[in-house]
Amino acid sequence: MKDCRPRWKCSEWFKMDSVMRPEFNEIGGTSHERFALSFMVVATLILGSACHSIPQTEPDVSGGLKEHLERYVGLFNAADTEAIARSIYAAPVMVVSPETGEHLVRETPGEVEQAFSDTIKKIRAKGWARSVVHDLEFRWAGPDMAVATMLFSRRQANGKAIPPARRLGHYVCLRTDEGWRIILASGQPEPGGAPSPTPETATRLSELMGQYIGYLNGDTPAKDVTERIWQTPRISRSFMGARTHASVMTQEVAFEKLDGYLKQFKAEGLERFIVEDLEVSMAGRNLAFVDLFSERLREDGSAISPGRTGFTYVWMKKSEGWRMIATLAHGAPDDPNPSR
């Protein structure tokens, strides 16, 4: 069998060096394992037979993302909530709590600012003086998107950590005309070990991705996907045109948007979706990122523009099981800054 392994994977973790601002100390904490899966053929899932790989050009690690997150910590320690909302984050912003199984979307910069003001007021009541980062890692998702993982502590003036002693934050960062911006954030106590998918979790998420593609190729795709796979509120990033991100707050709106996309593709001759190179990365027991490539094909096998597209899907375990809460297209590889 031909070796189809790429030179680097989109879920590769790049640990940052220790040349950072003073509050970024004690570098070197947990390292996050990766778990690669072969996506088995199922009745409703057609895999591409050609051998493809992740783009060969590794994103520039010094392209401003490290500095952006350094600035984030500095602004947080200065309690500058307005600057955080307008120059660190880009609304709409999804906020995820893997421990409680809850998520929400803050739709405006004002909502983001108010949330940070409330957080700072709450932790100041516990004696908070500053936050200290111990470790920072990136997992790239195409040329203009990355998942940053930050291990940090909230400290009192005497240096004592506010429980839990160490916290784990995951941030989906998107490069825009204005620079890097965070569009999804999650936080939880540091797990006892590095998050990695158990065989059962990896198998289940693989099965669910197969069901997702099966529904898209089925008779009632918009209904089945919005009722059985997606969970609102959610955020999405389009794989066409400007590839901007947006919020979808209700199931009804989600159905209308997906139904409209599918009708547009049907008009262009869509016969089926295919996917390949599926990979699961855990961000905790109840939060996972799934990366894959997708194509939309006509009956003759030709691809509908924009052709082969990378995606990151965010899954969260709810009381009713795993649900997809975000669908984020990767940037086009031939465009260094497609988020316009």
Buried (B, 14 or more C-beta within 10 A) or exposed (E): EEEEEBEBBBBBBBBBEEEBEEBBEEBEBBEBEBBBBEBEEBEBBBBBEEEEEBBEEEBEBEBEBBBBBBBBBBBBBEBBBBBBBBBBBBBBBBBBBBBEBEBBBBBEBEBBBBBBBEBBEEBEEEEBBBBBBBBBBBBBBBBBBBBBBBBBBBBBEEEEBBEEEBBBBBBBBBBBEEBBBBBBBBBBBBBEEEBBBEEEBBBBBBEBBBBBBBBBBEEEBBBBBBEBBBBBBBBBBBBEEEBBBEBBBEBEBBBBBBBEBBEEBEEEEBBBBBBBBBBBBBBBBBBBBBBBBBBBBBEEEEBBEBEBBBBBBBBBBBEEEBBBBBBBBBBBBEEEEBBE
